[in-house]
Amino acid sequence: MIYIVHIPKINKHQHIILFDKMTKGMFIVFEGLDGSGSSTQVSLLQKALRKAGYTAHITKEPTNNLIGGLIRGQLTKDWKTGPECLQLLFAADRAHHLEREILPGVEKGCVVISDRYYFSTMAFGGIDIDMDWLKKLNEKFKVPDLSFFIKVPARECVKRISDSRFEFELFEEEKKLERVWKNYDILAKDFDNVHVIDGTQSVEEVHEEILAITLDKLRVKGSMNMNLNAFVKKK
């Protein structure tokens, strides 16, 4: 969709052409080791953005759809297959997730916040599978506008998990989680718009840091509007 923007101070025959980026939303991703508190931060960010007047929607991976259910069965050790098969399932779930929920939400101007995305595939899957193969598998998927990696030591994550539930899932061992975080460190350097956040701070401190970064990004993304909404006409 193209917008014709008329500014009174410009000659009446002159216009500025702005494209549909003007009305698109934003895609934000949260990542971290299990037990890092990323899910809590997802919820807090949504509430804060809604309070600030934004439309914010939470989603997650694996999804609750059919393929996501198969993945969860593997993570909880109800059934087992090879690591490559598991990552192919993640990719299929992600493709459906993007098509059904993420992309439509962003196109409608919503801030879509996902609890995990393809960085999890690369970080967790990368302890058993070649990282380049995993990157290739996910290269066609949408790149997030903003990503937060919540950094908490593996030992602390394991303690938090043991305090909150009775059973551990597939990757939830200290040595494995240490290797997973090393992969996250690599990914933080390889991708743009990734912010590594110290998750050992208080919940409130982590949230305030994330919110400040997010609002700044939203202001930059929305700067094209320049308070011109009153002059915008759809063509």
Residue frames as a rotation matrix with the C-alpha (Angstrom) as fourth column:
MET 1
0.575 0.818 0.000 0.00
0.818 -0.575 0.000 0.00
0.000 0.000 -1.000 0.00
ILE 2
-0.538 -0.729 0.423 1.28
0.726 -0.656 -0.207 3.51
0.428 0.195 0.882 -0.88
TYR 3
0.318 0.584 -0.747 0.50
0.849 -0.526 -0.050 6.62
-0.422 -0.618 -0.663 1.11
ILE 4
-0.078 -0.280 0.957 0.41
0.622 -0.764 -0.173 10.15
0.780 0.581 0.234 -0.31
VAL 5
0.091 0.028 -0.995 1.39
0.949 -0.307 0.078 12.61
-0.303 -0.951 -0.055 2.39
HIS 6
0.223 0.026 0.974 0.61
0.534 -0.840 -0.100 16.29
0.816 0.543 -0.201 1.86
ILE 7
-0.220 -0.371 -0.902 2.42
0.942 -0.320 -0.098 18.76
-0.253 -0.872 0.420 4.09
PRO 8
0.728 0.675 -0.119 0.86
0.625 -0.725 -0.289 22.26
-0.282 0.136 -0.950 4.16
LYS 9
0.438 -0.605 -0.665 4.21
-0.183 -0.784 0.593 24.11
-0.880 -0.138 -0.454 4.05
ILE 10
-0.660 -0.609 0.441 5.17
0.287 0.339 0.896 22.30
-0.695 0.717 -0.049 0.85
ASN 11
-0.735 0.371 -0.567 3.78
-0.669 -0.532 0.519 23.50
-0.110 0.761 0.639 -2.47
LYS 12
0.062 0.887 0.458 0.29
-0.706 0.363 -0.607 22.03
-0.705 -0.286 0.649 -2.90
HIS 13
0.717 0.181 -0.673 1.42
-0.664 0.472 -0.580 20.16
0.213 0.863 0.459 -5.98
GLN 14
-0.321 -0.899 -0.298 4.27
-0.615 0.437 -0.657 18.46
0.721 -0.028 -0.693 -4.12
HIS 15
0.803 0.549 0.230 3.88
-0.549 0.535 0.641 15.29
0.229 -0.641 0.732 -2.06
ILE 16
-0.411 -0.858 0.308 6.07
-0.910 0.409 -0.072 12.88
-0.064 -0.309 -0.949 -0.15
ILE 17
0.416 0.511 -0.752 5.62
-0.574 0.789 0.219 9.21
0.705 0.340 0.622 -1.03
LEU 18
-0.426 -0.470 0.773 5.88
-0.890 0.372 -0.264 6.82
-0.163 -0.800 -0.577 1.90
PHE 19
-0.374 0.234 -0.897 5.49
-0.417 0.822 0.388 3.07
0.828 0.520 -0.209 1.63
ASP 20
0.518 0.810 -0.275 3.73
-0.152 0.404 0.902 0.55
0.842 -0.425 0.332 3.84
LYS 21
-0.388 -0.681 -0.621 6.55
0.605 0.320 -0.729 0.45
0.695 -0.658 0.288 6.41
MET 22
-0.656 0.151 0.740 4.71
-0.400 -0.900 -0.171 3.38
0.640 -0.408 0.651 7.89
THR 23
0.229 0.880 0.415 1.96
-0.904 0.034 0.426 1.18
0.361 -0.473 0.804 9.26
LYS 24
0.261 -0.161 -0.952 3.85
0.022 0.987 -0.161 -2.06
0.965 0.022 0.261 9.93
GLY 25
0.958 0.105 0.268 4.42
-0.267 -0.023 0.963 -3.28
0.107 -0.994 0.006 13.46
MET 26
-0.004 -0.995 0.102 7.50
-0.941 -0.031 -0.337 -4.86
0.338 -0.098 -0.936 14.96
PHE 27
0.761 0.146 -0.632 8.73
-0.044 0.984 0.174 -8.38
0.647 -0.105 0.755 15.61
ILE 28
0.079 -0.682 0.727 10.55
-0.943 -0.289 -0.168 -8.86
0.324 -0.672 -0.666 18.93
VAL 29
0.501 0.004 -0.865 12.16
-0.010 1.000 -0.001 -12.10
0.865 0.009 0.502 20.11
PHE 30
0.418 -0.367 0.831 13.24
-0.908 -0.153 0.390 -13.26
-0.016 -0.918 -0.397 23.58
GLU 31
0.507 -0.353 -0.786 15.86
-0.082 0.888 -0.452 -15.95
0.858 0.293 0.422 24.01
GLY 32
-0.045 -0.609 0.792 17.86
-0.966 -0.177 -0.191 -17.54
0.256 -0.773 -0.580 26.80
LEU 33
-0.866 -0.273 -0.419 18.57
-0.146 0.939 -0.311 -20.73
0.478 -0.208 -0.853 28.65
ASP 34
0.193 0.906 -0.376 15.63
0.285 0.315 0.905 -22.52
0.939 -0.282 -0.197 30.25
GLY 35
0.387 0.012 -0.922 15.20
0.921 0.042 0.387 -20.88
0.044 -0.999 0.005 33.64
SER 36
-0.649 -0.726 0.229 16.58
0.728 -0.679 -0.089 -17.51
0.220 0.109 0.969 32.53
GLY 37
-0.343 0.606 -0.718 13.30
0.481 -0.543 -0.688 -15.71
-0.807 -0.581 -0.106 33.14
SER 38
-0.995 -0.095 -0.011 12.65
0.037 -0.495 0.868 -14.79
-0.088 0.864 0.496 29.51
SER 39
-0.406 0.912 0.056 8.96
0.711 0.277 0.647 -15.79
0.575 0.303 -0.760 29.67
THR 40
0.117 0.387 -0.915 8.44
0.893 -0.444 -0.074 -13.44
-0.435 -0.808 -0.397 32.61
GLN 41
-0.587 -0.447 -0.675 10.05
0.159 -0.881 0.445 -10.61
-0.794 0.154 0.588 30.66
VAL 42
-0.867 0.366 0.338 7.86
0.383 0.057 0.922 -11.31
0.319 0.929 -0.190 27.62
SER 43
0.047 0.959 -0.280 4.75
0.946 0.048 0.320 -10.83
0.321 -0.280 -0.905 29.74
LEU 44
0.061 -0.094 -0.994 6.08
0.665 -0.739 0.111 -7.68
-0.744 -0.667 0.018 31.42
LEU 45
-0.883 -0.433 -0.181 6.99
0.148 -0.623 0.768 -6.09
-0.445 0.652 0.614 28.10
GLN 46
-0.567 0.748 0.346 3.57
0.630 0.124 0.766 -6.78
0.531 0.652 -0.542 26.64
LYS 47
0.292 0.709 -0.642 1.86
0.954 -0.261 0.146 -5.14
-0.064 -0.656 -0.752 29.62
ALA 48
-0.200 -0.463 -0.863 4.14
0.435 -0.832 0.345 -2.10
-0.878 -0.307 0.368 29.47
LEU 49
-0.971 -0.176 0.164 3.68
0.216 -0.335 0.917 -1.62
-0.106 0.926 0.363 25.74
ARG 50
-0.225 0.963 0.148 -0.08
0.820 0.105 0.562 -1.87
0.526 0.247 -0.814 26.02
LYS 51
0.302 0.272 -0.913 0.01
0.826 -0.553 0.109 0.71
-0.475 -0.788 -0.392 28.79
ALA 52
-0.522 -0.608 -0.598 2.02
0.180 -0.764 0.620 2.95
-0.834 0.216 0.508 26.47
GLY 53
0.172 0.752 -0.637 -0.67
-0.558 -0.458 -0.692 2.65
-0.812 0.474 0.340 23.80
TYR 54
-0.571 -0.422 -0.705 0.80
-0.820 0.333 0.465 -0.02
0.038 0.843 -0.536 21.54
THR 55
0.721 0.690 -0.061 -0.99
-0.692 0.722 -0.024 -3.15
0.028 0.059 0.998 20.36
ALA 56
-0.390 -0.920 0.044 1.20
-0.914 0.381 -0.141 -6.00
0.113 -0.095 -0.989 21.63
HIS 57
0.743 0.627 -0.233 0.68
-0.627 0.774 0.082 -9.73
0.232 0.085 0.969 21.10
ILE 58
-0.144 -0.777 0.613 2.54
-0.860 0.404 0.311 -12.61
-0.489 -0.483 -0.727 22.77
THR 59
0.812 0.297 -0.502 3.37
-0.501 0.797 -0.338 -15.87
0.300 0.526 0.796 21.02
LYS 60
0.217 -0.742 0.634 5.90
-0.737 0.301 0.605 -18.67
-0.640 -0.599 -0.482 21.53
GLU 61
0.408 -0.159 -0.899 7.85
-0.642 0.650 -0.406 -21.54
0.649 0.743 0.163 20.01
PRO 62
-0.940 0.306 0.153 7.29
0.299 0.519 0.801 -24.37
0.165 0.798 -0.579 19.84
THR 63
-0.573 0.794 0.200 3.68
-0.707 -0.603 0.369 -23.43
0.414 0.070 0.908 19.15
ASN 64
-0.466 0.528 0.710 0.56
-0.469 0.534 -0.704 -25.16
-0.751 -0.661 -0.001 20.43
ASN 65
0.292 0.549 -0.783 -0.24
-0.955 0.126 -0.267 -26.37
-0.048 0.826 0.561 16.92
LEU 66
0.979 0.200 -0.044 0.04
-0.204 0.973 -0.105 -29.95
0.022 0.112 0.993 15.66
ILE 67
0.432 -0.887 -0.162 3.75
0.241 0.287 -0.927 -29.81
0.869 0.362 0.338 14.84
GLY 68
-0.154 -0.454 0.878 4.50
-0.702 -0.575 -0.421 -27.95
0.696 -0.681 -0.230 18.06
GLY 69
0.643 0.473 0.602 2.85
-0.760 0.491 0.425 -30.79
-0.094 -0.731 0.676 19.96
LEU 70
0.880 -0.396 -0.263 5.18
0.255 0.861 -0.440 -33.30
0.401 0.320 0.858 18.35
ILE 71
-0.008 -0.927 0.376 8.15
-0.057 -0.375 -0.925 -31.16
0.998 -0.029 -0.050 19.37
ARG 72
0.068 0.087 0.994 6.97
-0.938 -0.335 0.094 -30.85
0.341 -0.938 0.059 22.96
GLY 73
0.952 0.301 0.059 6.65
-0.306 0.913 0.271 -34.62
0.028 -0.276 0.961 23.11
GLN 74
0.463 -0.866 -0.190 10.33
0.444 0.411 -0.796 -34.89
0.768 0.284 0.575 22.25
LEU 75
-0.193 -0.569 0.799 11.38
-0.396 -0.700 -0.594 -32.22
0.898 -0.431 -0.090 24.73
THR 76
0.222 0.362 0.906 9.52
-0.975 0.066 0.212 -33.97
0.017 -0.930 0.367 27.54
LYS 77
-0.726 -0.688 0.021 11.05
-0.685 0.725 0.077 -37.31
-0.068 0.041 -0.997 26.41
ASP 78
0.177 0.865 0.469 7.69
-0.564 0.480 -0.672 -38.89
-0.807 -0.145 0.573 25.56
TRP 79
0.874 -0.028 0.485 9.15
0.373 0.677 -0.634 -40.01
-0.310 0.735 0.603 22.24
LYS 80
0.192 -0.921 -0.339 12.53
-0.164 -0.370 0.914 -39.74
-0.967 -0.120 -0.223 20.55
THR 81
0.903 -0.090 0.420 14.09
0.428 0.256 -0.867 -39.23
-0.030 0.963 0.270 17.15
GLY 82
-0.047 -0.993 0.112 17.43
0.998 -0.052 -0.042 -37.95
0.048 0.109 0.993 15.84
PRO 83
-0.235 -0.111 -0.966 18.48
0.477 -0.879 -0.015 -34.31
-0.847 -0.464 0.260 16.37
GLU 84
-0.989 -0.131 -0.068 18.17
0.002 -0.474 0.880 -33.49
-0.147 0.871 0.469 12.67
CYS 85
-0.448 0.893 0.031 14.56
0.667 0.311 0.677 -34.68
0.595 0.324 -0.735 12.62
LEU 86
0.070 0.449 -0.891 13.81
0.930 -0.353 -0.105 -32.57
-0.362 -0.821 -0.442 15.69
GLN 87
-0.540 -0.349 -0.766 15.22
0.164 -0.936 0.311 -29.45
-0.826 0.043 0.562 14.06
LEU 88
-0.940 0.297 0.164 13.28
0.160 -0.039 0.986 -30.09
0.300 0.954 -0.011 10.87
LEU 89
-0.072 0.939 -0.337 10.14
0.946 0.171 0.276 -30.23
0.317 -0.299 -0.900 12.98
PHE 90
-0.108 -0.047 -0.993 11.10
0.619 -0.785 -0.030 -26.90
-0.778 -0.618 0.114 14.57
ALA 91
-0.920 -0.294 -0.260 11.55
-0.013 -0.639 0.769 -25.37
-0.392 0.711 0.584 11.11
ALA 92
-0.647 0.748 0.149 8.17
0.492 0.260 0.831 -26.66
0.582 0.611 -0.536 9.92
ASP 93
0.115 0.661 -0.742 6.50
0.988 -0.151 0.018 -25.35
-0.101 -0.735 -0.671 13.08
ARG 94
-0.397 -0.377 -0.837 8.22
0.376 -0.899 0.226 -21.98
-0.837 -0.225 0.499 12.58
ALA 95
-0.985 0.050 0.167 7.12
0.145 -0.292 0.945 -21.67
0.096 0.955 0.280 8.96
HIS 96
-0.189 0.979 -0.076 3.50
0.757 0.195 0.624 -22.26
0.625 0.061 -0.778 10.00
HIS 97
0.059 0.122 -0.991 3.91
0.896 -0.443 -0.001 -19.91
-0.439 -0.888 -0.135 12.96
LEU 98
-0.790 -0.428 -0.438 5.14
0.191 -0.852 0.488 -17.10
-0.582 0.302 0.755 10.70
GLU 99
-0.873 0.449 0.193 2.44
0.184 -0.063 0.981 -17.61
0.452 0.891 -0.028 8.11
ARG 100
-0.076 0.945 -0.318 -0.44
0.750 0.264 0.607 -17.94
0.657 -0.192 -0.729 10.53
GLU 101
0.626 0.374 -0.684 0.43
0.780 -0.325 0.535 -15.54
-0.022 -0.868 -0.495 13.35
ILE 102
-0.092 -0.760 -0.643 3.65
0.677 -0.522 0.520 -13.50
-0.731 -0.388 0.562 13.24
LEU 103
-0.867 -0.340 0.365 3.56
0.495 -0.491 0.717 -11.96
-0.065 0.802 0.594 9.76
PRO 104
-0.047 0.907 0.418 -0.17
0.684 -0.276 0.675 -11.11
0.728 0.318 -0.608 9.80
GLY 105
0.559 0.242 -0.793 0.25
0.808 -0.374 0.455 -9.46
-0.187 -0.895 -0.405 13.20
VAL 106
-0.397 -0.801 -0.448 3.19
0.574 -0.598 0.560 -7.33
-0.716 -0.035 0.697 12.07
GLU 107
-0.750 0.145 0.645 1.39
0.580 -0.324 0.747 -6.33
0.318 0.935 0.159 8.88
LYS 108
0.306 0.950 0.068 -1.54
0.721 -0.278 0.634 -5.09
0.621 -0.145 -0.770 10.96
GLY 109
0.136 -0.331 0.934 0.76
-0.272 -0.919 -0.286 -2.83
0.953 -0.215 -0.215 12.97
CYS 110
0.962 0.263 0.069 1.04
-0.153 0.313 0.937 -5.04
0.225 -0.913 0.342 16.04
VAL 111
-0.092 -0.963 0.255 4.16
-0.957 0.015 -0.290 -5.52
0.275 -0.271 -0.923 18.15
VAL 112
0.811 0.328 -0.485 4.51
-0.269 0.944 0.189 -9.30
0.520 -0.023 0.854 18.06
ILE 113
0.007 -0.785 0.619 6.64
-0.997 -0.053 -0.056 -10.67
0.076 -0.617 -0.784 20.92
SER 114
0.636 0.190 -0.748 7.82
-0.317 0.948 -0.029 -14.27
0.704 0.256 0.663 20.61
ASP 115
0.444 -0.460 0.769 9.13
-0.762 0.257 0.594 -16.35
-0.471 -0.850 -0.236 23.47
ARG 116
-0.214 -0.702 0.679 11.84
0.071 0.682 0.728 -18.16
-0.974 0.204 -0.096 21.42
TYR 117
0.761 0.305 -0.572 12.48
-0.537 -0.199 -0.820 -18.21
-0.364 0.931 0.012 17.69
TYR 118
0.888 -0.361 -0.285 15.16
0.029 0.663 -0.748 -19.55
0.459 0.656 0.599 15.35
PHE 119
0.045 -0.891 0.451 17.99
-0.799 -0.303 -0.520 -18.52
0.600 -0.337 -0.726 17.67
SER 120
0.273 0.128 0.953 16.86
-0.806 0.572 0.154 -21.38
-0.525 -0.810 0.260 19.92
THR 121
0.996 0.078 0.044 17.20
-0.035 0.794 -0.607 -23.80
-0.082 0.603 0.793 17.01
MET 122
0.519 -0.855 0.014 20.77
-0.147 -0.105 -0.984 -22.64
0.842 0.508 -0.180 16.44
ALA 123
-0.077 -0.574 0.815 21.82
-0.911 -0.292 -0.292 -22.39
0.406 -0.765 -0.500 20.10
PHE 124
0.240 0.244 0.939 20.27
-0.722 0.692 0.005 -25.61
-0.649 -0.680 0.343 21.39
GLY 125
0.972 0.187 0.139 20.45
-0.045 0.736 -0.676 -27.59
-0.229 0.651 0.724 18.16
GLY 126
0.619 -0.778 -0.111 24.03
-0.530 -0.308 -0.790 -26.44
0.580 0.548 -0.603 17.62
ILE 127
0.076 -0.617 0.784 25.34
-0.925 0.250 0.286 -28.62
-0.372 -0.747 -0.551 20.43
ASP 128
0.103 0.018 0.995 24.59
0.026 0.999 -0.020 -31.73
-0.994 0.028 0.102 18.32
ILE 129
0.563 0.247 0.788 24.36
0.769 0.192 -0.610 -30.43
-0.303 0.950 -0.082 14.74
ASP 130
-0.521 -0.783 0.340 26.51
0.853 -0.464 0.238 -28.27
-0.028 0.414 0.910 12.47
MET 131
-0.210 0.422 -0.882 25.60
0.368 -0.801 -0.471 -24.61
-0.906 -0.424 0.013 13.06
ASP 132
-0.805 -0.139 -0.577 25.94
-0.422 -0.551 0.720 -23.70
-0.418 0.823 0.385 9.38
TRP 133
-0.833 0.551 -0.048 23.33
0.383 0.637 0.669 -26.34
0.399 0.539 -0.742 8.46
LEU 134
-0.198 0.772 -0.604 20.95
0.923 -0.060 -0.380 -24.88
-0.330 -0.632 -0.701 11.05
LYS 135
-0.404 -0.003 -0.915 21.48
-0.051 -0.998 0.026 -21.34
-0.913 0.057 0.403 9.76
LYS 136
-0.964 0.023 -0.266 20.81
-0.265 0.031 0.964 -22.52
0.031 0.999 -0.024 6.21
LEU 137
-0.632 0.758 -0.162 17.64
0.746 0.651 0.137 -24.26
0.209 -0.034 -0.977 7.36
ASN 138
0.140 0.707 -0.693 16.32
0.861 -0.432 -0.267 -20.99
-0.488 -0.560 -0.669 8.78
GLU 139
-0.741 -0.636 -0.217 17.75
0.484 -0.729 0.485 -18.42
-0.466 0.254 0.847 6.37
LYS 140
-0.668 0.538 0.514 14.45
0.410 -0.310 0.858 -17.72
0.621 0.784 -0.013 4.58
PHE 141
0.177 0.787 -0.590 12.57
0.959 -0.003 0.284 -16.86
0.222 -0.616 -0.756 7.77
LYS 142
0.675 0.194 0.712 11.89
0.159 -0.980 0.117 -13.29
0.721 0.035 -0.692 8.86
VAL 143
-0.463 -0.851 -0.249 14.72
0.597 -0.092 -0.797 -11.63
0.655 -0.517 0.550 10.77
PRO 144
0.322 0.619 -0.717 13.48
0.946 -0.247 0.211 -10.11
-0.047 -0.746 -0.665 14.07
ASP 145
0.556 -0.078 0.828 13.49
0.168 -0.964 -0.204 -6.32
0.814 0.252 -0.523 14.39
LEU 146
0.018 -0.485 0.874 14.78
-0.877 -0.428 -0.219 -6.68
0.480 -0.763 -0.433 17.93
SER 147
0.457 0.081 -0.886 16.09
0.155 0.973 0.169 -9.64
0.876 -0.214 0.433 19.95
PHE 148
0.310 -0.324 0.894 16.87
-0.909 -0.378 0.177 -9.97
0.281 -0.867 -0.411 23.65
PHE 149
0.137 -0.357 -0.924 19.18
0.150 0.930 -0.337 -12.71
0.979 -0.092 0.181 24.93
ILE 150
0.725 0.168 0.668 18.73
-0.604 -0.313 0.733 -13.03
0.332 -0.935 -0.126 28.70
LYS 151
-0.020 -0.872 -0.489 22.07
-0.204 0.483 -0.852 -14.12
0.979 0.083 -0.188 30.15
VAL 152
0.589 0.151 0.794 21.97
-0.808 0.109 0.579 -16.21
0.001 -0.983 0.186 33.33
PRO 153
-0.513 -0.858 0.006 24.68
-0.858 0.513 -0.015 -18.77
0.010 -0.013 -1.000 34.32
ALA 154
-0.222 0.408 -0.885 23.77
-0.388 0.796 0.464 -22.37
0.894 0.447 -0.018 33.55
ARG 155
-0.791 -0.132 -0.597 24.09
0.423 0.587 -0.690 -23.43
0.442 -0.799 -0.409 37.17
GLU 156
-0.848 0.514 -0.126 21.63
-0.261 -0.612 -0.746 -20.77
-0.461 -0.600 0.654 38.30
CYS 157
-0.318 0.751 -0.579 19.20
-0.898 -0.043 0.437 -21.78
0.304 0.659 0.688 35.55
VAL 158
-0.419 0.110 -0.901 19.28
0.051 0.994 0.098 -25.41
0.906 -0.005 -0.423 36.66
LYS 159
-0.932 0.064 -0.358 18.62
0.359 0.010 -0.933 -24.32
-0.056 -0.998 -0.033 40.25
ARG 160
-0.649 0.728 -0.222 15.66
-0.682 -0.685 -0.255 -22.20
-0.338 -0.014 0.941 39.17
ILE 161
-0.247 0.548 -0.799 14.23
-0.661 0.508 0.553 -25.09
0.709 0.665 0.237 37.16
SER 162
-0.598 -0.047 -0.800 14.57
0.362 0.875 -0.321 -27.54
0.716 -0.482 -0.506 40.06
ASP 163
-0.944 0.242 -0.226 12.86
0.108 -0.418 -0.902 -25.05
-0.312 -0.876 0.368 42.37
SER 164
-0.505 0.768 -0.395 9.89
-0.794 -0.593 -0.137 -24.60
-0.340 0.244 0.908 40.04
ARG 165
0.521 0.715 -0.466 9.13
-0.826 0.560 -0.064 -28.12
0.215 0.418 0.883 38.76
PHE 166
0.588 -0.160 0.793 9.82
-0.442 0.758 0.480 -31.80
-0.678 -0.633 0.375 39.33
GLU 167
0.515 -0.335 0.789 11.21
0.628 0.774 -0.082 -32.93
-0.583 0.538 0.609 35.98
PHE 168
-0.194 -0.660 -0.725 13.90
-0.302 -0.664 0.685 -31.70
-0.934 0.351 -0.071 33.61
GLU 169
0.862 0.493 -0.116 13.44
-0.221 0.160 -0.962 -31.54
-0.455 0.855 0.247 29.84
LEU 170
0.888 -0.409 0.211 15.76
0.446 0.646 -0.620 -32.66
0.117 0.644 0.756 27.04
PHE 171
0.243 -0.847 0.472 18.43
0.349 -0.378 -0.858 -29.94
0.905 0.373 0.204 27.20
GLU 172
0.655 0.170 0.736 18.15
-0.455 -0.690 0.563 -29.02
0.604 -0.704 -0.375 30.87
GLU 173
0.697 -0.589 -0.410 21.53
0.717 0.562 0.412 -30.20
-0.013 -0.581 0.814 32.17
GLU 174
0.682 -0.393 -0.617 24.20
0.026 -0.830 0.558 -27.80
-0.731 -0.396 -0.556 33.38
LYS 175
-0.376 -0.909 0.178 26.94
0.212 0.102 0.972 -28.92
-0.902 0.403 0.154 30.96
LYS 176
-0.227 0.381 0.896 24.55
0.971 0.154 0.181 -28.84
-0.069 0.912 -0.405 28.00
LEU 177
0.790 0.607 -0.088 23.27
0.606 -0.794 -0.040 -25.41
-0.094 -0.021 -0.995 28.96
GLU 178
0.256 -0.792 -0.554 26.82
0.041 -0.564 0.825 -24.07
-0.966 -0.234 -0.112 29.20
ARG 179
-0.671 -0.486 0.559 27.41
0.521 0.227 0.823 -25.18
-0.527 0.844 0.101 25.61
VAL 180
0.201 0.836 0.512 24.08
0.978 -0.200 -0.058 -23.68
0.054 0.512 -0.857 24.55
TRP 181
0.785 0.120 -0.607 25.06
0.281 -0.943 0.176 -20.28
-0.552 -0.309 -0.775 25.96
LYS 182
-0.325 -0.938 -0.119 28.36
0.162 -0.179 0.970 -20.36
-0.932 0.296 0.210 24.08
ASN 183
-0.504 0.237 0.831 26.29
0.863 0.183 0.471 -20.69
-0.040 0.954 -0.296 20.92
TYR 184
0.654 0.750 -0.097 24.12
0.752 -0.659 -0.020 -17.76
-0.078 -0.060 -0.995 21.97
ASP 185
0.286 -0.653 -0.702 27.30
0.143 -0.695 0.705 -15.71
-0.948 -0.302 -0.105 22.41
ILE 186
-0.718 -0.544 0.434 28.28
0.452 0.110 0.885 -16.51
-0.529 0.832 0.167 18.83
LEU 187
-0.115 0.786 0.608 24.82
0.979 -0.015 0.203 -15.66
0.169 0.619 -0.767 17.51
ALA 188
0.623 0.336 -0.707 24.78
0.561 -0.821 0.105 -12.32
-0.545 -0.462 -0.700 19.33
LYS 189
-0.213 -0.802 -0.558 27.82
-0.074 -0.556 0.828 -11.33
-0.974 0.218 0.059 17.28
ASP 190
-0.811 -0.149 0.566 26.53
0.474 0.400 0.785 -12.77
-0.343 0.904 -0.254 14.00
PHE 191
-0.079 0.894 0.441 23.11
0.939 -0.082 0.334 -11.06
0.335 0.441 -0.833 13.95
ASP 192
-0.764 -0.119 0.635 22.06
0.068 -0.992 -0.105 -7.42
0.642 -0.037 0.766 14.06
ASN 193
-0.136 0.766 0.629 19.74
-0.670 -0.539 0.511 -5.86
0.730 -0.352 0.586 16.64
VAL 194
0.384 0.168 -0.908 20.58
0.451 0.824 0.343 -8.41
0.806 -0.542 0.240 19.36
HIS 195
0.083 -0.301 0.950 20.88
-0.721 -0.677 -0.151 -7.15
0.688 -0.672 -0.273 22.94
VAL 196
-0.169 -0.212 -0.962 22.42
0.466 0.843 -0.268 -9.37
0.868 -0.494 -0.044 25.62
ILE 197
0.295 0.424 0.856 20.78
-0.555 -0.653 0.515 -8.56
0.778 -0.627 0.043 28.96
ASP 198
-0.805 -0.593 -0.001 22.19
-0.292 0.399 -0.869 -9.47
0.516 -0.700 -0.495 32.38
GLY 199
0.110 0.946 -0.304 19.47
-0.181 0.320 0.930 -11.74
0.977 -0.047 0.207 33.75
THR 200
-0.305 -0.265 -0.915 21.04
0.805 0.441 -0.396 -11.90
0.508 -0.858 0.079 37.22
GLN 201
-0.913 0.106 0.393 19.64
-0.235 -0.926 -0.295 -8.44
0.333 -0.362 0.871 37.95
SER 202
-0.608 0.782 0.135 16.27
-0.009 0.164 -0.986 -8.13
-0.794 -0.601 -0.093 39.65
VAL 203
-0.223 0.636 0.739 13.20
0.921 0.386 -0.054 -8.82
-0.320 0.668 -0.672 37.51
GLU 204
0.729 0.552 -0.406 12.36
0.453 -0.833 -0.318 -5.11
-0.513 0.048 -0.857 37.62
GLU 205
0.086 -0.793 -0.603 15.85
-0.346 -0.592 0.728 -4.01
-0.934 0.146 -0.326 36.55
VAL 206
-0.724 -0.304 0.620 15.86
0.385 0.567 0.728 -6.44
-0.573 0.766 -0.293 33.62
HIS 207
0.155 0.898 0.412 12.42
0.949 -0.020 -0.314 -5.24
-0.274 0.440 -0.855 32.55
GLU 208
0.666 0.097 -0.740 13.36
0.109 -0.993 -0.033 -1.55
-0.738 -0.059 -0.672 32.74
GLU 209
-0.395 -0.884 -0.249 16.43
-0.261 -0.152 0.953 -2.12
-0.881 0.441 -0.171 30.56
ILE 210
-0.666 0.201 0.718 14.43
0.662 0.604 0.444 -4.07
-0.345 0.771 -0.535 27.99
LEU 211
0.408 0.913 -0.032 11.58
0.820 -0.382 -0.426 -1.56
-0.401 0.147 -0.904 27.93
ALA 212
0.336 -0.355 -0.872 13.95
-0.156 -0.935 0.320 1.38
-0.929 0.029 -0.370 27.40
ILE 213
-0.749 -0.657 0.079 15.60
-0.083 0.211 0.974 -0.34
-0.657 0.723 -0.213 24.41
THR 214
-0.441 0.665 0.603 12.23
0.860 0.505 0.073 -1.35
-0.256 0.551 -0.794 22.95
LEU 215
0.565 0.700 -0.436 10.65
0.568 -0.714 -0.410 2.10
-0.599 -0.016 -0.801 23.24
ASP 216
-0.057 -0.679 -0.732 13.72
-0.340 -0.676 0.654 3.67
-0.939 0.286 -0.192 21.66
LYS 217
-0.872 -0.255 0.419 13.49
0.233 0.537 0.811 1.22
-0.431 0.804 -0.408 18.74
LEU 218
-0.033 0.951 0.306 9.79
0.957 0.119 -0.265 1.91
-0.289 0.284 -0.914 18.33
ARG 219
0.489 0.166 -0.856 10.41
0.124 -0.985 -0.120 5.65
-0.863 -0.047 -0.503 18.25
VAL 220
-0.531 -0.764 -0.367 13.04
-0.350 -0.196 0.916 5.23
-0.771 0.615 -0.163 15.55
LYS 221
-0.783 0.281 0.555 10.81
0.573 0.673 0.467 2.91
-0.242 0.684 -0.688 13.53
GLY 222
0.218 0.976 0.012 7.90
0.937 -0.206 -0.280 5.30
-0.271 0.073 -0.960 13.89
SER 223
-0.282 -0.400 -0.872 9.89
0.293 -0.901 0.319 8.45
-0.914 -0.165 0.372 13.10
MET 224
-0.865 0.000 0.501 8.73
0.500 -0.068 0.863 8.28
0.034 0.998 0.059 9.48
ASN 225
0.083 0.996 -0.011 5.33
0.987 -0.081 0.140 9.42
0.139 -0.022 -0.990 10.68
MET 226
-0.834 -0.538 0.123 6.70
0.510 -0.836 -0.202 12.76
0.211 -0.106 0.972 11.96
ASN 227
-0.533 0.719 -0.446 3.26
0.300 -0.332 -0.894 13.46
-0.791 -0.610 -0.039 13.39
LEU 228
-0.863 0.144 -0.484 1.86
-0.487 -0.490 0.723 13.53
-0.133 0.860 0.493 9.85
ASN 229
-0.791 0.554 0.259 -1.06
0.521 0.832 -0.188 11.18
-0.320 -0.014 -0.947 10.47
ALA 230
-0.012 0.851 -0.525 -3.52
0.229 -0.509 -0.830 14.02
-0.973 -0.130 -0.189 10.05
PHE 231
0.051 -0.049 -0.998 -2.28
-0.778 -0.629 -0.009 14.60
-0.627 0.776 -0.070 6.52
VAL 232
-0.851 -0.455 0.261 -2.12
-0.248 0.787 0.565 11.00
-0.463 0.416 -0.783 5.31
LYS 233
0.274 0.917 -0.291 -4.43
-0.832 0.074 -0.550 9.83
-0.483 0.392 0.783 2.56
LYS 234
-0.198 -0.283 0.939 -4.55
0.131 0.941 0.311 6.32
-0.971 0.184 -0.149 1.18
LYS 235
-0.285 0.030 -0.958 -4.15
-0.887 -0.387 0.251 6.10
-0.364 0.921 0.137 -2.59
